[in-house]
Structures are given as C-alpha cells and as structure tokens.
Amino acid sequence: MYLFATPPGGTGQPTGSLFGALLPFILIFVIFYLIIIMPAKKKQKQHQALIGGLKGGERVVTSGGIYGTVSRVLEDRFEIQVDKNTKLQIAKSAVSAVIPPEGGEVPQKR
C-alpha cells in the first residue's frame, strides 16, 4: 500500500475546495456558539440587570452564602446589613440573588 499514491489517471493535484475543507470547522463553531456562548451572554445580561436594579432595603444572597439587606448602594459595591450591628461591604458582582419580599425561597441557579 502506498501512502502518497496518486489516483489512477490523476495528476496528483488535490481535489475539493477550501470551503469544503472548512465547512466542518464552521459548523462546529456555530453549534458551540448556539449552545455555550449565547446562553452565557444572556445570563450575564440578566445578572447585570439584577445588580443595576438593586436599591436600599432589598434582601440579597451573596455568592458566598451570606444573607443580608442592602443598606447603601455605592459606586462599585454594596453595603449590606447582616445583623443589627453588623454591616459588610461587598463587591457588586458578589450578589447572586435577590430574595422576594414575601419571604419566598431564593431562586435556584440553573
């Protein structure tokens, strides 16, 4: 068996087009974009809207699992009151969920 044999009657030139060779890679990228990148962008926009809409008095849960009430909104962070005498300053990105005012469950991440 010859590894680099030319087809019978052929000149040894490759057949096919560049588009045909790149088509599988293009399809893989499109599928990757639709399954992974689009949902991640949508989730990031929802989180930014959640953070942008927070104001004082709302109950939140941080990514570290700390429950508290927003007492002050600063430029790059929130101040949350955890207890009567305990206030913490957290980064805005550390807020993972807002607790509904009627005392319902914290929304689960999917």
Backbone bond lengths (Angstrom), bond angles and torsions (degrees), N, CA, C in turn:
res aa  C-N    CA-C-N  psi(-1)  N-CA   C-N-CA  omega(-1)  CA-C   N-CA-C  phi
1 M - - - 1.448 - - 1.528 108.19 -
2 Y 1.300 114.57 133.80 1.458 120.64 -179.20 1.519 109.37 -102.57
3 L 1.319 116.09 130.99 1.459 119.97 -178.18 1.523 113.11 -74.94
4 F 1.294 116.25 -36.89 1.456 119.60 -174.98 1.527 111.11 -115.75
5 A 1.269 116.79 38.39 1.463 120.55 -178.78 1.518 110.21 -75.25
6 T 1.293 116.28 144.93 1.463 120.79 176.20 1.516 108.85 -86.58
7 P 1.331 116.84 148.80 1.456 118.69 178.39 1.527 110.24 -64.58
8 P 1.330 117.53 153.44 1.464 119.58 -179.05 1.524 111.71 -58.54
9 G 1.284 116.17 128.68 1.457 121.56 179.41 1.516 112.91 76.28
10 G 1.324 118.77 6.07 1.461 121.57 -178.03 1.503 111.88 -93.39
11 T 1.286 115.34 165.95 1.458 120.08 -179.92 1.512 111.55 -99.07
12 G 1.309 116.77 -0.73 1.455 119.38 -179.79 1.516 113.47 89.92
13 Q 1.312 118.01 1.38 1.458 121.78 179.20 1.529 109.44 -82.53
14 P 1.340 118.16 139.94 1.464 119.99 178.65 1.535 110.54 -66.37
15 T 1.306 114.68 146.03 1.459 119.68 176.82 1.512 109.27 -107.95
16 G 1.308 117.31 158.13 1.453 121.75 -178.91 1.515 110.00 105.86
17 S 1.309 114.88 170.43 1.456 119.05 -177.13 1.525 110.77 -114.25
18 L 1.287 115.64 166.28 1.460 121.69 177.95 1.529 109.97 -65.69
19 F 1.332 115.62 -37.79 1.469 119.46 179.10 1.528 110.70 -62.74
20 G 1.310 117.28 -41.04 1.458 121.04 178.83 1.522 112.04 -63.12
21 A 1.324 116.44 -34.01 1.455 120.55 178.94 1.530 111.58 -74.82
22 L 1.326 117.30 -32.56 1.466 121.30 -177.62 1.525 113.24 -88.76
23 L 1.315 118.07 -14.48 1.461 121.51 -176.90 1.525 113.62 -55.38
24 P 1.327 120.99 -44.99 1.473 119.25 178.45 1.532 112.87 -61.20
25 F 1.334 117.06 -38.39 1.462 120.35 179.31 1.528 111.32 -67.32
26 I 1.317 116.03 -38.57 1.462 120.64 177.87 1.518 110.35 -64.66
27 L 1.318 117.07 -43.88 1.471 120.69 178.51 1.522 111.72 -63.49
28 I 1.327 117.37 -40.97 1.466 120.38 178.18 1.522 110.36 -62.36
29 F 1.341 117.37 -42.89 1.459 120.16 179.35 1.524 111.25 -63.92
30 V 1.330 118.19 -42.50 1.467 121.29 179.92 1.528 110.30 -62.55
31 I 1.310 117.44 -44.73 1.468 120.85 178.38 1.519 110.75 -63.66
32 F 1.331 117.60 -43.72 1.466 122.43 177.30 1.527 110.48 -58.43
33 Y 1.339 116.63 -43.45 1.459 121.19 -179.84 1.529 110.78 -63.33
34 L 1.327 116.68 -46.11 1.460 120.19 -176.76 1.523 112.89 -68.91
35 I 1.317 117.83 -33.69 1.458 120.57 -175.37 1.522 112.70 -88.92
36 I 1.331 118.20 -34.49 1.463 119.70 -173.23 1.526 113.43 -112.12
37 I 1.304 118.10 -51.13 1.467 120.77 -171.33 1.522 112.49 -72.33
38 M 1.332 118.76 -46.01 1.476 120.92 -178.37 1.531 112.51 -60.83
39 P 1.342 119.95 -49.34 1.465 118.89 178.60 1.537 113.22 -62.73
40 A 1.328 117.42 -34.52 1.462 120.12 178.65 1.523 111.12 -66.17
41 K 1.328 116.75 -40.90 1.472 120.15 177.37 1.526 111.00 -64.44
42 K 1.327 116.56 -41.31 1.469 121.05 179.47 1.523 110.47 -62.88
43 K 1.322 116.80 -43.52 1.468 121.09 179.90 1.529 110.73 -65.86
44 Q 1.329 117.26 -38.36 1.458 120.96 178.91 1.529 110.79 -65.70
45 K 1.321 117.67 -39.88 1.467 120.89 177.93 1.523 110.94 -65.05
46 Q 1.331 117.35 -39.78 1.467 120.88 177.79 1.524 110.58 -63.60
47 H 1.332 117.15 -40.80 1.464 120.65 179.90 1.527 110.65 -67.03
48 Q 1.322 117.45 -40.39 1.469 120.68 177.49 1.526 110.63 -63.97
49 A 1.331 117.77 -38.54 1.464 120.85 177.32 1.522 110.59 -66.58
50 L 1.332 117.14 -38.41 1.460 121.68 177.37 1.523 110.54 -61.76
51 I 1.308 116.93 -47.05 1.464 121.55 -179.25 1.527 110.66 -67.44
52 G 1.325 117.23 -41.47 1.462 120.56 -179.24 1.518 113.38 -65.88
53 G 1.324 117.40 -26.42 1.459 121.10 -178.44 1.517 115.11 -91.66
54 L 1.328 117.82 -1.35 1.471 119.47 -179.14 1.515 111.11 -72.76
55 K 1.323 114.78 141.01 1.463 121.26 175.73 1.516 107.96 -139.78
56 G 1.293 116.59 173.96 1.455 121.66 -177.86 1.513 113.01 -59.85
57 G 1.334 116.61 142.51 1.448 122.09 176.47 1.517 114.71 96.73
58 E 1.313 118.63 -8.71 1.463 120.82 -179.37 1.526 110.13 -88.60
59 R 1.348 114.85 142.61 1.462 120.60 178.20 1.519 108.99 -87.17
60 V 1.336 115.40 135.86 1.459 120.92 -178.40 1.524 110.83 -133.83
61 V 1.323 114.23 163.43 1.459 122.34 172.00 1.515 106.51 -122.14
62 T 1.331 116.66 132.80 1.457 120.06 178.50 1.522 109.80 -87.51
63 S 1.314 115.76 168.99 1.458 120.03 178.25 1.520 111.25 -66.82
64 G 1.310 118.01 -19.03 1.462 122.37 176.54 1.515 113.09 -87.63
65 G 1.335 117.76 -2.40 1.454 121.31 177.18 1.520 114.49 91.88
66 I 1.316 118.60 15.23 1.465 122.17 179.94 1.526 108.66 -90.13
67 Y 1.318 115.68 127.83 1.462 122.10 176.54 1.520 108.20 -95.37
68 G 1.325 116.93 139.07 1.448 120.10 177.95 1.514 111.26 -167.23
69 T 1.329 114.60 175.04 1.457 122.01 178.67 1.518 108.58 -113.38
70 V 1.320 116.42 131.94 1.458 120.67 -179.96 1.521 108.32 -67.68
71 S 1.333 116.09 121.37 1.457 119.12 178.92 1.527 111.62 -105.15
72 R 1.333 116.71 -28.23 1.467 120.52 179.35 1.521 109.20 -147.40
73 V 1.308 115.58 141.18 1.458 121.04 175.21 1.523 107.08 -108.70
74 L 1.321 115.60 116.12 1.458 121.02 178.06 1.531 108.63 -102.26
75 E 1.319 115.77 178.79 1.463 120.07 -175.65 1.528 112.73 -62.31
76 D 1.322 117.40 -46.05 1.456 120.62 -175.45 1.523 113.92 -119.50
77 R 1.321 117.47 4.99 1.467 120.63 -177.79 1.522 110.28 -156.47
78 F 1.334 114.21 168.96 1.458 121.82 175.21 1.515 108.69 -113.85
79 E 1.304 115.45 151.78 1.460 120.37 169.38 1.518 105.86 -108.83
80 I 1.325 115.71 120.48 1.460 119.21 -179.80 1.513 109.35 -114.26
81 Q 1.315 114.29 144.36 1.460 120.58 177.75 1.522 107.03 -98.96
82 V 1.335 114.57 119.76 1.452 121.20 -177.18 1.530 110.59 -93.92
83 D 1.311 115.73 -37.23 1.457 122.98 -179.51 1.527 107.21 -142.28
84 K 1.344 117.31 -179.47 1.468 119.56 -178.98 1.517 111.84 -56.60
85 N 1.317 117.53 -42.43 1.463 121.55 -175.40 1.524 113.44 -110.39
86 T 1.306 118.08 9.68 1.462 120.44 -175.11 1.523 110.64 -119.68
87 K 1.318 114.92 118.78 1.459 121.07 175.58 1.523 108.05 -124.22
88 L 1.322 115.35 139.24 1.454 121.69 178.89 1.515 109.49 -122.52
89 Q 1.316 116.14 146.17 1.457 120.34 171.87 1.520 106.82 -105.52
90 I 1.317 115.59 124.84 1.460 120.79 -178.29 1.525 109.75 -124.41
91 A 1.306 116.06 155.15 1.466 120.99 176.08 1.522 108.96 -68.12
92 K 1.299 116.07 149.10 1.465 119.63 -179.58 1.522 111.42 -60.66
93 S 1.314 116.99 -33.79 1.462 120.08 -178.74 1.531 112.69 -72.37
94 A 1.332 117.98 -11.79 1.464 120.88 -179.04 1.523 112.68 -78.95
95 V 1.324 118.35 -12.91 1.463 120.94 178.28 1.521 108.36 -75.40
96 S 1.341 116.26 123.68 1.464 118.35 -179.11 1.524 112.41 -105.21
97 A 1.335 117.97 -26.94 1.466 119.46 -179.38 1.518 110.04 -157.72
98 V 1.331 114.75 156.69 1.458 122.13 174.26 1.519 107.27 -108.18
99 I 1.330 116.21 131.94 1.464 120.94 179.76 1.526 107.98 -85.03
100 P 1.329 117.30 129.54 1.467 119.88 178.98 1.535 111.11 -60.21
101 P 1.338 118.26 147.19 1.454 121.12 -176.21 1.530 114.15 -63.68
102 E 1.330 118.90 -24.60 1.461 119.69 -178.35 1.527 112.47 -80.44
103 G 1.338 116.86 9.35 1.460 120.31 174.86 1.513 113.55 79.71
104 G 1.310 116.78 22.47 1.459 121.02 -179.55 1.517 110.98 -72.01
105 E 1.313 114.31 -176.48 1.450 121.63 -179.79 1.534 110.37 -73.35
106 V 1.321 115.33 155.57 1.445 121.73 175.05 1.525 108.06 -73.14
107 P 1.326 118.05 133.20 1.475 119.34 178.59 1.524 110.60 -59.01
108 Q 1.331 115.73 134.51 1.461 120.62 -179.81 1.516 110.38 -81.90
109 K 1.347 115.69 144.52 1.453 120.74 175.26 1.516 108.70 -77.14
110 R 1.324 115.17 144.82 1.475 119.59 179.17 1.481 110.38 -116.48
